[in-house]
Amino acid sequence: MALFRAVRRPASGARTPVLQRHTKGAVLARGVVLAVAMVCMVAFAVALARVTLVPSPGSTELVHTNLRPGHSIRTYLDQPDWQDTVRQIGGNVLLGVPLGVLLPMLFPRVRGLVRVMAFTALVMIMVEIAQGWIVAGRAFDIDDVFLNVTGALLGYALAGRRLGRALHPRRHHWWHRWTGGPADAERGADEDHGPRAA
């Protein structure tokens, strides 16, 4: 006689997110979302290269390497042209937003606020090094990295965290032994699929 494993309802009432289910529609929708995210990441990479790695020979005498955190930001804020201030600070912040949104969607291991910020910092430091060493009319500026990471933080808080959780199961952390975090979602998946024969 077939025996059926009892299914427990998650204590929190959590159910498997739609895009993580194994139905044909959910798998197709998840594939489409990931494909769109990948296209957006490629487009962002191209735009980032065009914005940061295009030589500007006419600016060679105007740019200087900045290794002092906050120095360039204070310079932007102290200048009389507020439009240029908004363009410099806001532009660098906006440059990091796509990474905060797309990284959790495309790379499950990079999910989490600290990981997103660390990965963004690593990418932008590499871009700044390339600017300082290779690209004419560009210079390394540590404040640009801080502003880019701030943008990634905003992107993650506004959309990246939620989209990452919609696409990928929650990660297991050591403290989940006592809190039972992702276990709720796994039990929700059992509930969605119904009882299984032992």
N, CA, C and O of each residue as an XYZ file, in Angstrom:
792
protein
N       0.857     -1.190      0.000
C       0.000      0.000      0.000
C       0.887      1.231      0.000
O       1.858      1.308      0.752
N       0.553      2.180     -0.836
C       1.370      3.382     -0.924
C       1.226      4.199      0.337
O       0.130      4.384      0.866
N       2.337      4.674      0.795
C       2.350      5.537      1.963
C       2.651      6.958      1.502
O       3.457      7.178      0.597
N       2.010      7.884      2.121
C       2.193      9.274      1.715
C       2.833     10.047      2.855
O       2.452      9.929      4.020
N       3.835     10.851      2.465
C       4.515     11.657      3.468
C       3.633     12.832      3.859
O       3.072     13.513      3.000
N       3.515     13.060      5.140
C       2.701     14.172      5.614
C       3.352     15.487      5.202
O       4.572     15.643      5.248
N       2.529     16.396      4.810
C       3.012     17.706      4.390
C       2.643     18.723      5.443
O       1.483     18.851      5.833
N       3.660     19.451      5.900
C       3.413     20.466      6.923
C       3.245     21.810      6.262
O       3.988     22.150      5.342
N       2.298     22.562      6.712
C       2.114     23.921      6.204
C       3.146     24.813      6.853
O       3.330     24.739      8.068
N       3.843     25.673      6.079
C       4.828     26.555      6.660
C       4.226     27.397      7.769
O       3.109     27.902      7.663
N       5.004     27.532      8.839
C       4.518     28.298      9.989
C       4.196     29.718      9.602
O       3.254     30.315     10.123
N       5.004     30.282      8.656
C       4.786     31.672      8.263
C       3.762     31.804      7.144
O       3.426     32.921      6.751
N       3.265     30.699      6.627
C       2.315     30.751      5.523
C       2.982     31.015      4.186
O       2.296     31.303      3.205
N       4.320     30.922      4.124
C       5.037     31.209      2.886
C       4.805     30.112      1.862
O       4.713     28.932      2.202
N       4.714     30.519      0.606
C       4.574     29.574     -0.491
C       5.702     29.825     -1.475
O       6.320     30.890     -1.459
N       5.970     28.861     -2.322
C       7.021     29.009     -3.306
C       6.677     30.145     -4.273
O       5.576     30.161     -4.824
N       7.592     31.092     -4.490
C       7.342     32.155     -5.472
C       6.998     31.574     -6.838
O       7.497     30.512     -7.209
N       6.159     32.259     -7.573
C       5.652     31.744     -8.849
C       6.789     31.356     -9.784
O       6.735     30.296    -10.407
N       7.822     32.196     -9.894
C       8.893     31.941    -10.850
C       9.825     30.816    -10.430
O      10.696     30.418    -11.204
N       9.656     30.291     -9.207
C      10.482     29.172     -8.758
C       9.745     27.840     -8.848
O      10.319     26.794     -8.543
N       8.501     27.868     -9.258
C       7.752     26.627     -9.371
C       8.179     25.862    -10.618
O       8.847     26.415    -11.492
N       7.798     24.610    -10.698
C       8.266     23.732    -11.762
C       7.210     23.483    -12.833
O       7.322     22.532    -13.606
N       6.200     24.321    -12.883
C       5.216     24.209    -13.954
C       5.813     24.767    -15.249
O       6.764     25.547    -15.209
N       5.260     24.372    -16.382
C       5.793     24.828    -17.666
C       5.712     26.342    -17.793
O       6.649     26.989    -18.260
N       4.586     26.895    -17.375
C       4.426     28.340    -17.469
C       5.437     29.087    -16.622
O       5.995     30.095    -17.054
N       5.677     28.588    -15.401
C       6.619     29.257    -14.504
C       8.044     29.158    -15.029
O       8.804     30.125    -14.967
N       8.408     27.979    -15.550
C       9.757     27.796    -16.103
C       9.974     28.710    -17.303
O      11.037     29.316    -17.446
N       8.970     28.808    -18.160
C       9.068     29.675    -19.337
C       9.198     31.136    -18.916
O      10.045     31.870    -19.425
N       8.343     31.542    -17.979
C       8.383     32.927    -17.525
C       9.734     33.257    -16.878
O      10.288     34.336    -17.086
N      10.247     32.314    -16.099
C      11.548     32.530    -15.458
C      12.648     32.667    -16.501
O      13.530     33.515    -16.371
N      12.595     31.826    -17.544
C      13.580     31.918    -18.617
C      13.530     33.261    -19.328
O      14.566     33.840    -19.654
N      12.316     33.753    -19.566
C      12.159     35.046    -20.235
C      12.717     36.175    -19.363
O      13.426     37.054    -19.853
N      12.390     36.141    -18.068
C      12.878     37.182    -17.158
C      14.406     37.175    -17.100
O      15.028     38.237    -17.149
N      15.018     35.990    -16.997
C      16.476     35.899    -16.946
C      17.111     36.351    -18.260
O      18.164     36.988    -18.254
N      16.474     36.024    -19.386
C      16.997     36.451    -20.685
C      16.961     37.976    -20.804
O      17.914     38.592    -21.281
N      15.861     38.574    -20.368
C      15.758     40.037    -20.402
C      16.810     40.658    -19.485
O      17.438     41.655    -19.841
N      17.002     40.063    -18.300
C      18.008     40.573    -17.373
C      19.409     40.483    -17.971
O      20.223     41.390    -17.793
N      19.691     39.391    -18.679
C      21.007     39.238    -19.313
C      21.211     40.279    -20.408
O      22.293     40.853    -20.529
N      20.173     40.521    -21.205
C      20.268     41.557    -22.234
C      20.524     42.911    -21.596
O      21.339     43.693    -22.084
N      19.829     43.183    -20.511
C      20.023     44.457    -19.804
C      21.441     44.568    -19.248
O      22.031     45.648    -19.271
N      21.993     43.460    -18.748
C      23.355     43.479    -18.217
C      24.364     43.754    -19.322
O      25.304     44.523    -19.127
N      24.174     43.128    -20.483
C      25.078     43.370    -21.617
C      24.984     44.830    -22.057
O      26.001     45.474    -22.313
N      23.755     45.347    -22.143
C      23.564     46.744    -22.530
C      24.217     47.679    -21.516
O      24.818     48.688    -21.883
N      24.090     47.329    -20.237
C      24.723     48.145    -19.200
C      26.239     48.117    -19.326
O      26.896     49.148    -19.181
N      26.800     46.933    -19.597
C      28.252     46.819    -19.742
C      28.753     47.681    -20.899
O      29.788     48.338    -20.789
N      28.015     47.676    -22.006
C      28.391     48.507    -23.148
C      28.304     49.982    -22.784
O      29.207     50.759    -23.094
N      27.209     50.366    -22.124
C      27.046     51.766    -21.729
C      28.122     52.188    -20.733
O      28.646     53.299    -20.812
N      28.452     51.295    -19.792
C      29.496     51.599    -18.807
C      30.832     51.832    -19.497
O      31.557     52.767    -19.160
N      31.155     50.979    -20.465
C      32.415     51.143    -21.199
C      32.440     52.463    -21.967
O      33.463     53.145    -22.008
N      31.322     52.814    -22.567
C      31.268     54.057    -23.347
C      31.381     55.274    -22.444
O      31.985     56.276    -22.827
N      30.813     55.197    -21.263
C      30.832     56.352    -20.352
C      32.183     56.508    -19.673
O      32.643     57.629    -19.458
N      32.822     55.399    -19.334
C      34.017     55.465    -18.487
C      35.335     55.205    -19.213
O      36.380     55.672    -18.760
N      35.312     54.480    -20.316
C      36.560     54.043    -20.932
C      36.843     54.694    -22.283
O      37.790     54.305    -22.966
N      36.042     55.671    -22.677
C      36.299     56.408    -23.912
C      37.304     57.515    -23.614
O      37.066     58.324    -22.718
N      38.416     57.575    -24.335
C      39.433     58.601    -24.062
C      38.874     60.019    -24.210
O      37.987     60.279    -25.023
N      39.423     60.923    -23.397
C      39.051     62.334    -23.463
C      40.326     63.168    -23.400
O      40.622     63.780    -22.373
N      41.085     63.193    -24.504
C      42.387     63.872    -24.499
C      42.325     65.329    -24.061
O      43.276     65.838    -23.468
N      41.213     66.005    -24.347
C      41.099     67.405    -23.976
C      41.018     67.648    -22.483
O      41.171     68.781    -22.029
N      40.775     66.584    -21.706
C      40.638     66.733    -20.250
C      41.899     66.329    -19.495
O      41.907     66.298    -18.264
N      42.959     66.022    -20.230
C      44.168     65.505    -19.586
C      44.695     66.440    -18.518
O      45.110     65.985    -17.452
N      44.688     67.743    -18.781
C      45.223     68.722    -17.827
C      44.235     69.050    -16.713
O      44.597     69.716    -15.744
N      42.999     68.592    -16.838
C      41.968     68.972    -15.866
C      41.703     67.897    -14.821
O      41.195     68.201    -13.742
N      42.036     66.654    -15.122
C      41.711     65.564    -14.199
C      42.933     65.197    -13.372
O      44.071     65.315    -13.827
N      42.673     64.747    -12.143
C      43.744     64.362    -11.237
C      43.301     63.136    -10.447
O      42.123     62.989    -10.123
N      44.241     62.271    -10.143
C      43.947     61.092     -9.331
C      43.533     61.524     -7.925
O      44.147     62.406     -7.324
N      42.486     60.889     -7.418
C      42.008     61.180     -6.064
C      41.933     59.904     -5.254
O      41.141     59.014     -5.566
N      42.750     59.804     -4.216
C      42.744     58.659     -3.315
C      42.213     59.031     -1.941
O      42.235     58.204     -1.029
N      41.738     60.256     -1.775
C      41.225     60.719     -0.480
C      39.702     60.672     -0.476
O      39.066     61.470     -1.163
N      39.108     59.765      0.274
C      37.639     59.663      0.297
C      36.990     60.991      0.679
O      37.372     61.619      1.667
N      36.026     61.402     -0.099
C      35.268     62.615      0.179
C      35.822     63.866     -0.472
O      35.133     64.885     -0.521
N      37.049     63.817     -0.976
C      37.656     65.030     -1.535
C      36.914     65.514     -2.781
O      36.555     66.688     -2.876
N      36.684     64.612     -3.731
C      35.990     65.008     -4.959
C      34.544     65.390     -4.682
O      34.014     66.310     -5.305
N      33.904     64.693     -3.755
C      32.508     65.017     -3.434
C      32.415     66.421     -2.857
O      31.508     67.175     -3.208
N      33.349     66.784     -1.970
C      33.354     68.147     -1.423
C      33.592     69.170     -2.525
O      32.998     70.248     -2.521
N      34.462     68.826     -3.465
C      34.720     69.745     -4.585
C      33.466     69.949     -5.413
O      33.158     71.070     -5.818
N      32.736     68.857     -5.669
C      31.483     68.968     -6.424
C      30.484     69.860     -5.692
O      29.817     70.694     -6.304
N      30.389     69.676     -4.375
C      29.390     70.418     -3.593
C      29.763     71.878     -3.417
O      28.888     72.727     -3.245
N      31.049     72.176     -3.459
C      31.491     73.560     -3.232
C      31.455     74.411     -4.491
O      31.528     75.637     -4.404
N      31.344     73.789     -5.658
C      31.351     74.580     -6.883
C      30.025     75.317     -7.058
O      28.992     74.828     -6.602
N      30.030     76.475     -7.704
C      28.794     77.266     -7.845
C      27.792     76.681     -8.828
O      26.595     76.945     -8.713
N      28.250     75.902     -9.781
C      27.358     75.341    -10.807
C      26.674     74.086    -10.242
O      27.243     72.995    -10.285
N      25.454     74.247     -9.714
C      24.763     73.132     -9.074
C      24.358     72.072    -10.094
O      24.229     70.899     -9.745
N      24.158     72.469    -11.343
C      23.802     71.487    -12.359
C      24.947     70.505    -12.609
O      24.723     69.309    -12.798
N      26.174     71.024    -12.607
C      27.320     70.141    -12.768
C      27.483     69.242    -11.541
O      27.900     68.090    -11.659
N      27.151     69.773    -10.370
C      27.200     68.968     -9.145
C      26.234     67.792     -9.237
O      26.589     66.655     -8.929
N      25.010     68.083     -9.665
C      24.007     67.024     -9.817
C      24.449     66.020    -10.872
O      24.272     64.814    -10.703
N      25.025     66.519    -11.958
C      25.458     65.628    -13.032
C      26.593     64.709    -12.566
O      26.595     63.518    -12.875
N      27.547     65.260    -11.831
C      28.692     64.464    -11.389
C      28.296     63.450    -10.316
O      28.604     62.263    -10.428
N      27.612     63.929     -9.277
C      27.235     63.028     -8.179
C      26.108     62.101     -8.602
O      26.194     60.888     -8.411
N      25.053     62.665     -9.176
C      23.911     61.846     -9.589
C      24.274     60.849    -10.667
O      23.781     59.721    -10.662
N      25.135     61.253    -11.597
C      25.531     60.339    -12.654
C      26.277     59.132    -12.125
O      26.052     58.010    -12.577
N      27.167     59.359    -11.168
C      27.914     58.233    -10.588
C      27.017     57.329     -9.754
O      27.204     56.112     -9.733
N      26.047     57.918     -9.070
C      25.106     57.100     -8.294
C      24.256     56.249     -9.243
O      24.088     55.049     -9.023
N      23.728     56.868    -10.288
C      22.889     56.132    -11.244
C      23.666     55.036    -11.948
O      23.087     54.026    -12.350
N      24.972     55.221    -12.102
C      25.781     54.226    -12.780
C      25.840     52.911    -12.011
O      26.068     51.853    -12.598
N      25.636     52.979    -10.704
C      25.680     51.761     -9.902
C      24.332     51.081     -9.714
O      24.278     49.919     -9.313
N      23.241     51.789     -9.999
C      21.906     51.233     -9.765
C      21.660     49.930    -10.531
O      21.151     48.978     -9.940
N      22.002     49.848    -11.828
C      21.731     48.594    -12.553
C      22.404     47.375    -11.928
O      21.834     46.284    -11.947
N      23.593     47.538    -11.381
C      24.257     46.399    -10.750
C      23.473     45.933     -9.520
O      23.367     44.732     -9.275
N      22.935     46.858     -8.760
C      22.150     46.485     -7.592
C      20.881     45.738     -7.945
O      20.388     44.933     -7.155
N      20.347     46.003     -9.134
C      19.130     45.330     -9.581
C      19.437     44.001    -10.262
O      18.772     43.000     -9.996
N      20.447     43.984    -11.145
C      20.682     42.831    -12.013
C      21.536     41.736    -11.374
O      21.332     40.557    -11.662
N      22.478     42.099    -10.520
C      23.336     41.067     -9.924
C      22.545     40.011     -9.158
O      22.790     38.821     -9.355
N      21.596     40.401     -8.284
C      20.836     39.362     -7.567
C      19.980     38.502     -8.482
O      19.649     37.368     -8.137
N      19.616     39.032     -9.648
C      18.794     38.268    -10.580
C      19.619     37.233    -11.337
O      19.169     36.105    -11.540
N      20.826     37.611    -11.754
C      21.618     36.756    -12.637
C      22.603     35.874    -11.900
O      22.968     34.808    -12.395
N      23.038     36.296    -10.733
C      24.077     35.559    -10.003
C      23.617     35.299     -8.574
O      23.822     36.134     -7.693
N      22.996     34.142     -8.338
C      22.451     33.849     -7.004
C      23.485     33.956     -5.889
O      23.146     34.342     -4.770
N      24.739     33.619     -6.176
C      25.771     33.664     -5.133
C      26.154     35.086     -4.747
O      26.805     35.297     -3.724
N      25.756     36.058     -5.555
C      26.080     37.452     -5.263
C      24.923     38.150     -4.550
O      25.004     39.343     -4.257
N      23.853     37.413     -4.273
C      22.727     38.025     -3.568
C      23.124     38.409     -2.152
O      24.034     37.822     -1.567
N      22.436     39.390     -1.617
C      22.725     39.896     -0.284
C      23.355     41.274     -0.382
O      24.151     41.536     -1.283
N      23.003     42.150      0.538
C      23.444     43.545      0.486
C      24.968     43.656      0.470
O      25.532     44.370     -0.359
N      25.631     42.954      1.382
C      27.088     43.064      1.478
C      27.754     42.547      0.213
O      28.702     43.158     -0.280
N      27.270     41.429     -0.319
C      27.873     40.857     -1.516
C      27.668     41.752     -2.730
O      28.580     41.920     -3.539
N      26.487     42.321     -2.861
C      26.231     43.220     -3.984
C      27.139     44.440     -3.904
O      27.710     44.859     -4.911
N      27.273     45.009     -2.714
C      28.124     46.181     -2.556
C      29.587     45.831     -2.804
O      30.305     46.601     -3.441
N      30.038     44.677     -2.307
C      31.434     44.277     -2.496
C      31.736     44.018     -3.964
O      32.778     44.436     -4.468
N      30.818     43.323     -4.659
C      31.041     43.026     -6.071
C      31.041     44.307     -6.893
O      31.863     44.470     -7.795
N      30.121     45.216     -6.583
C      30.075     46.492     -7.294
C      31.358     47.273     -7.071
O      31.914     47.843     -8.010
N      31.830     47.301     -5.827
C      33.076     48.002     -5.522
C      34.233     47.401     -6.320
O      35.061     48.135     -6.859
N      34.295     46.069     -6.398
C      35.367     45.407     -7.138
C      35.325     45.779     -8.617
O      36.354     46.107     -9.208
N      34.134     45.728     -9.212
C      33.994     46.058    -10.631
C      34.397     47.505    -10.889
O      35.133     47.793    -11.832
N      33.912     48.408    -10.047
C      34.174     49.824    -10.276
C      35.626     50.201     -9.983
O      36.166     51.108    -10.617
N      36.255     49.525     -9.045
C      37.678     49.771     -8.805
C      38.482     49.351    -10.038
O      39.428     50.037    -10.426
N      38.111     48.236    -10.646
C      38.789     47.801    -11.872
C      38.596     48.824    -12.989
O      39.521     49.107    -13.751
N      37.381     49.376    -13.078
C      37.122     50.405    -14.098
C      37.969     51.643    -13.819
O      38.555     52.214    -14.738
N      38.034     52.058    -12.560
C      38.815     53.243    -12.203
C      40.304     53.025    -12.458
O      40.996     53.938    -12.908
N      40.796     51.830    -12.176
C      42.210     51.523    -12.458
C      42.480     51.618    -13.952
O      43.496     52.172    -14.375
N      41.560     51.071    -14.755
C      41.713     51.166    -16.210
C      41.707     52.625    -16.657
O      42.479     53.015    -17.532
N      40.836     53.425    -16.056
C      40.796     54.845    -16.396
C      42.128     55.521    -16.079
O      42.643     56.302    -16.879
N      42.677     55.213    -14.906
C      43.895     55.890    -14.480
C      45.136     55.458    -15.233
O      46.055     56.256    -15.421
N      45.178     54.202    -15.670
C      46.387     53.674    -16.283
C      46.358     53.650    -17.804
O      47.397     53.770    -18.454
N      45.166     53.494    -18.369
C      45.094     53.227    -19.807
C      44.427     54.352    -20.590
O      44.891     54.711    -21.672
N      43.347     54.911    -20.054
C      42.505     55.825    -20.823
C      43.002     57.257    -20.678
O      43.137     57.768    -19.566
N      43.272     57.893    -21.799
C      43.736     59.280    -21.795
C      42.608     60.216    -21.359
O      41.461     60.062    -21.778
N      42.948     61.175    -20.522
C      41.958     62.145    -20.074
C      41.063     61.651    -18.959
O      40.075     62.303    -18.623
N      41.397     60.497    -18.375
C      40.642     59.944    -17.256
C      41.585     59.742    -16.071
O      42.801     59.693    -16.250
N      41.038     59.628    -14.877
C      41.868     59.444    -13.690
C      41.128     58.611    -12.661
O      39.898     58.599    -12.629
N      41.882     57.915    -11.820
C      41.297     57.121    -10.734
C      40.736     58.068     -9.679
O      41.413     58.995     -9.235
N      39.480     57.818     -9.282
C      38.835     58.637     -8.239
C      38.078     57.712     -7.295
O      37.088     57.093     -7.684
N      38.542     57.622     -6.069
C      37.918     56.714     -5.102
C      36.490     57.133     -4.777
O      35.663     56.291     -4.429
N      36.192     58.426     -4.888
C      34.828     58.889     -4.604
C      33.836     58.365     -5.635
O      32.674     58.118     -5.312
N      34.287     58.194     -6.866
C      33.395     57.611     -7.875
C      32.968     56.200     -7.460
O      31.820     55.803     -7.662
N      33.902     55.456     -6.880
C      33.579     54.101     -6.425
C      32.539     54.151     -5.318
O      31.582     53.377     -5.331
N      32.718     55.061     -4.354
C      31.752     55.183     -3.262
C      30.368     55.545     -3.789
O      29.365     55.007     -3.322
N      30.312     56.453     -4.758
C      29.025     56.852     -5.321
C      28.397     55.705     -6.121
O      27.184     55.502     -6.060
N      29.204     54.966     -6.859
C      28.694     53.806     -7.594
C      28.114     52.762     -6.648
O      27.053     52.199     -6.915
N      28.806     52.505     -5.549
C      28.327     51.523     -4.568
C      27.034     52.016     -3.920
O      26.136     51.221     -3.643
N      26.939     53.321     -3.679
C      25.693     53.883     -3.149
C      24.536     53.629     -4.115
O      23.427     53.295     -3.697
N      24.805     53.791     -5.405
C      23.771     53.506     -6.400
C      23.366     52.047     -6.396
O      22.183     51.726     -6.510
N      24.359     51.148     -6.264
C      24.031     49.719     -6.203
C      23.190     49.409     -4.978
O      22.274     48.589     -5.042
N      23.496     50.059     -3.862
C      22.701     49.893     -2.648
C      21.253     50.308     -2.879
O      20.330     49.617     -2.449
N      21.056     51.423     -3.550
C      19.691     51.888     -3.845
C      18.980     50.909     -4.772
O      17.821     50.562     -4.541
N      19.669     50.464     -5.817
C      19.053     49.517     -6.745
C      18.670     48.218     -6.067
O      17.614     47.651     -6.347
N      19.533     47.744     -5.171
C      19.241     46.506     -4.448
C      18.052     46.686     -3.511
O      17.178     45.824     -3.426
N      18.031     47.814     -2.809
C      16.949     48.050     -1.850
C      15.605     48.242     -2.556
O      14.573     47.792     -2.058
N      15.616     48.907     -3.710
C      14.367     49.219     -4.396
C      13.809     48.040     -5.187
O      12.593     47.858     -5.253
N      14.686     47.238     -5.785
C      14.187     46.169     -6.661
C      15.012     44.894     -6.621
O      14.445     43.803     -6.681
N      16.321     44.992     -6.523
C      17.174     43.821     -6.651
C      16.896     42.735     -5.642
O      16.874     41.555     -5.993
N      16.686     43.106     -4.407
C      16.436     42.117     -3.352
C      15.160     41.334     -3.644
O      15.141     40.107     -3.545
N      14.116     42.034     -3.997
C      12.836     41.369     -4.263
C      12.890     40.505     -5.514
O      12.344     39.402     -5.533
N      13.546     41.004     -6.561
C      13.641     40.225     -7.798
C      14.507     38.991     -7.605
O      14.200     37.924     -8.137
N      15.588     39.130     -6.845
C      16.439     37.977     -6.584
C      15.707     36.887     -5.829
O      15.858     35.703     -6.130
N      14.916     37.285     -4.850
C      14.150     36.301     -4.083
C      13.039     35.681     -4.909
O      12.651     34.537     -4.674
N      12.522     36.434     -5.884
C      11.472     35.875     -6.740
C      12.021     34.812     -7.687
O      11.311     33.879     -8.063
N      13.310     34.960     -8.076
C      13.888     34.049     -9.060
C      14.630     32.872     -8.459
O      14.684     31.804     -9.069
N      15.202     33.042     -7.276
C      16.080     32.017     -6.713
C      15.682     31.691     -5.278
O      15.233     32.574     -4.547
N      15.840     30.437     -4.866
C      15.562     30.071     -3.469
C      16.483     30.837     -2.531
O      17.608     31.185     -2.888
N      15.998     31.086     -1.355
C      16.804     31.811     -0.379
C      18.008     30.979      0.030
O      17.930     29.755      0.126
N      19.115     31.656      0.268
C      20.339     30.966      0.664
C      20.238     30.472      2.095
O      19.519     31.046      2.913
N      20.965     29.400      2.393
C      21.050     28.875      3.751
C      22.197     29.562      4.480
O      23.319     29.605      3.977
N      21.926     30.084      5.632
C      22.955     30.679      6.478
C      23.065     29.875      7.768
O      22.161     29.110      8.103
N      24.160     30.041      8.486
C      24.363     29.263      9.701
C      23.288     29.528     10.744
O      22.927     28.634     11.510
N      22.764     30.787     10.778
C      21.764     31.096     11.797
C      20.395     30.486     11.496
O      19.515     30.482     12.357
N      20.211     29.973     10.279
C      18.941     29.337      9.939
C      18.742     28.016     10.680
O      17.642     27.463     10.684
N      19.821     27.505     11.314
C      19.656     26.311     12.144
C      18.676     26.566     13.275
O      17.956     25.669     13.715
N      18.667     27.810     13.734
C      17.774     28.149     14.851
C      16.533     28.905     14.397
O      15.469     28.772     15.002
N      16.663     29.713     13.316
C      15.507     30.496     12.877
C      14.665     29.779     11.839
O      13.484     30.084     11.673
N      15.283     28.801     11.122
C      14.538     28.039     10.114
C      14.111     28.852      8.940
O      13.029     28.621      8.402
N      14.944     29.836      8.496
C      14.590     30.738      7.406
C      14.142     30.065      6.133
O      12.939     29.970      5.892
N      15.080     29.581      5.285
C      14.666     29.030      3.999
C      13.858     27.749      4.106
O      13.226     27.339      3.133
N      13.865     27.113      5.264
C      13.105     25.869      5.402
C      11.626     26.098      5.162
O      10.926     25.216      4.664
N      11.150     27.292      5.519
C       9.737     27.590      5.288
C       9.414     27.534      3.805
O       8.391     26.979      3.404
N      10.305     28.121      2.980
C      10.054     28.127      1.540
C      10.088     26.711      0.979
O       9.308     26.370      0.089
N      11.005     25.879      1.510
C      11.064     24.505      1.028
C       9.807     23.736      1.388
O       9.308     22.947      0.586
N       9.297     23.959      2.576
C       8.053     23.294      2.938
C       6.905     23.809      2.095
O       5.968     23.077      1.778
N       6.997     25.132      1.724
C       5.977     25.675      0.836
C       5.991     25.001     -0.507
O       4.946     24.787     -1.120
N       7.202     24.659     -0.974
C       7.313     23.964     -2.258
C       6.669     22.589     -2.179
O       5.993     22.161     -3.115
N       6.879     21.887     -1.049
C       6.234     20.586     -0.867
C       4.727     20.738     -0.932
O       4.029     19.905     -1.509
N       4.235     21.809     -0.335
C       2.804     22.021     -0.300
C       2.245     22.269     -1.706
O       1.165     21.794     -2.056
N       3.026     23.039     -2.514
C       2.597     23.336     -3.879
C       2.536     22.086     -4.740
O       1.664     21.955     -5.599
N       3.479     21.158     -4.504
C       3.552     19.975     -5.341
C       2.659     18.848     -4.866
O       2.436     17.872     -5.583
N       2.145     18.988     -3.644
C       1.248     17.958     -3.141
C       1.997     16.811     -2.523
O       3.228     16.814     -2.523
N       1.284     15.809     -1.984
C       1.929     14.672     -1.337
C       2.641     13.797     -2.338
O       2.208     13.660     -3.482
N       3.753     13.196     -1.894
C       4.527     12.317     -2.749
C       4.506     10.899     -2.215
O       4.469     10.673     -1.005
N       4.532      9.949     -3.134
C       4.545      8.553     -2.710
C       5.905      8.226     -2.100
O       6.941      8.650     -2.613
N       5.895      7.453     -0.978
C       7.159      7.098     -0.337
C       7.838      5.990     -1.114
O       8.922      5.546     -0.736
